[in-house]
Amino acid sequence: MYELDDITIRAAAKKRPGAFRKLYDHYSPFVWKVVFRTVNGDMDAATQIMQDVFVKAYFALKSYRFNAAFSTWLYRIAYTTALNHIRRRKTWQRRFGELNEGAEQATADVRLEAKDLVQHMFSGLNPQERFLLTAREIDNISFDDLERMTGKSSGALRTQLSRLKESLRKEYSYAQQQ
């Protein structure tokens, strides 16, 4: 991803007019992809999380140290904000009941098209797994950057991703045999 220059980031940290808007305009599509995938396509949740991410980034810009790419720093905020949102929602659902009891799952005898299959496969993953799979395989984020974002070692991430892919392969091949 093309990074904005340090001058713009420093200007935004100093609350100069228009500077944060440049950051938002440049990085919001990138953040949207992270958030939307992490919440498994929940548009309302993704919209709320996007707002939270950029509010947090606005107030935390002074803490950005320029030792990693700005997108990595922002990705970390987006990822943790999305995970926290999911945790809060699960806690609320445990206390007050499931909101979306009517959600349907595909049955084995229904032939899924490619888009439906991907959505089905992703629905079985937890947020961390969805994040890792999409960040590495779709967004081509390096393991070094993922290590900084998640706090897990590169080796642990590689192992987790390998096991996740193998699990998906087995599940998919089993579903096709049915």
Helices and strands as residue ranges (DSSP letters): H 6-13, H 19-38, H 43-60, G 61-63, H 70-96, H 114-123, H 127-137, H 143-150, H 154-177
